[in-house]
Amino acid sequence: MKRKSFTLTITVFTNPPQVATYHRAIKVTVDGPREPRSEYTHTRAHTVNKPLEAPVAPHRRSAVAACTC
């Protein structure tokens, strides 16, 4: 699996400004990683009748922390 990473920078416009930088961030989807596109189109017809997976527990779903400033 090829994982692409990026740098995430969050700036809060206060006086003085606050900047947070996170290196090597990766995109995470709620339903988890998907199959590569070439493999996905090939196996799609075989997974139509596959039952849905159980949802992720609520305490594991949050990816953004709330600011209580």
C-alpha positions as CSV (number, residue, x, y, z in Angstrom):
1,M,0.0,0.0,0.0
2,K,1.3,3.4,-1.0
3,R,0.8,5.9,1.8
4,K,1.1,9.6,1.0
5,S,1.8,12.0,3.9
6,F,1.6,15.7,4.2
7,T,2.3,18.5,6.6
8,L,-0.7,19.9,8.5
9,T,-0.5,23.5,9.8
10,I,-3.2,25.0,12.0
11,T,-3.0,28.8,12.6
12,V,-5.0,30.5,15.3
13,F,-5.3,34.2,14.7
14,T,-4.8,35.5,18.3
15,N,-2.3,38.0,19.6
16,P,0.3,36.6,19.4
17,P,-0.7,34.1,16.7
18,Q,-0.5,30.4,17.6
19,V,0.8,27.9,15.0
20,A,0.7,24.2,15.3
21,T,2.5,22.0,12.7
22,Y,2.2,18.2,12.4
23,H,4.6,16.5,10.0
24,R,3.8,13.2,8.2
25,A,0.1,13.4,8.6
26,I,-2.0,10.9,6.7
27,K,-5.6,11.1,5.5
28,V,-7.9,8.7,7.4
29,T,-11.4,7.8,6.3
30,V,-14.2,6.8,8.6
31,D,-14.6,3.4,6.9
32,G,-10.9,2.6,6.8
33,P,-8.5,2.2,3.9
34,R,-10.0,1.1,0.7
35,E,-8.7,-1.4,-1.9
36,P,-6.5,0.1,-4.7
37,R,-8.6,1.4,-7.6
38,S,-7.5,-1.3,-10.0
39,E,-8.2,-4.1,-7.5
40,Y,-11.5,-2.4,-6.4
41,T,-13.1,-2.3,-9.8
42,H,-12.1,-5.9,-10.4
43,T,-13.6,-7.2,-7.1
44,R,-16.5,-4.8,-6.9
45,A,-19.0,-7.3,-8.4
46,H,-18.0,-9.9,-5.9
47,T,-18.6,-7.7,-2.9
48,V,-22.1,-6.4,-3.7
49,N,-23.9,-8.9,-1.4
50,K,-21.3,-8.5,1.4
51,P,-22.9,-7.4,4.7
52,L,-21.9,-4.0,6.0
53,E,-19.3,-3.9,8.8
54,A,-20.3,-2.7,12.2
55,P,-19.7,1.1,12.7
56,V,-16.6,2.3,14.6
57,A,-17.2,2.9,18.3
58,P,-18.0,6.6,19.0
59,H,-14.9,7.1,21.2
60,R,-12.6,6.0,18.4
61,R,-14.3,8.1,15.6
62,S,-13.1,11.6,16.7
63,A,-10.1,12.9,14.8
64,V,-10.4,16.5,15.8
65,A,-10.1,17.8,19.3
66,A,-12.3,20.6,20.5
67,C,-10.8,23.9,21.7
68,T,-12.1,25.1,25.0
69,C,-10.3,28.4,24.9
